[in-house]
Amino acid sequence: MPKTMVIRYRAHPEHADENERLIQGVFEELARRRPPGVRYAALRLDDGVSFVHVVRLDGDDNPLVTMEAFRRFQSDIGDRIAEGPVAAEATVAGSYGWPD
């Protein structure tokens, strides 16, 4: 059964660029490994410090937790963020171009 999670947080202004760089590393590793059943988007909002991640996993396993870049991203997140993270499981109420 697919599971969709939305995670939001606000970075310290002086760490927002570093946070984005670490996120980009996760996507680079995803592009190399291409794990099946993962859909993932990370957004930086226009305030420059707020981030929203949307993750959809088609199975029970989360391949992100096995990735070195994801572990690096999470390793010092407590130092980079000013607020959050707040995670919530979500269901798609409507979409265009998003998987069923």
Sequence and secondary structure as in RCSB ss.txt:
>XXXX:A:sequence
MPKTMVIRYRAHPEHADENERLIQGVFEELARRRPPGVRYAALRLDDGVSFVHVVRLDGDDNPLVTMEAFRRFQS
DIGDRIAEGPVAAEATVAGSYGWPD
>XXXX:A:secstr
  EEEEEEEEE GGGHHHHHHHHHHHHHHHHHH  TTEEEEEEE TTSSEEEEEEEESSS  GGGG HHHHHHHH
THHHHEEEEEEEEEE  SS SSS  
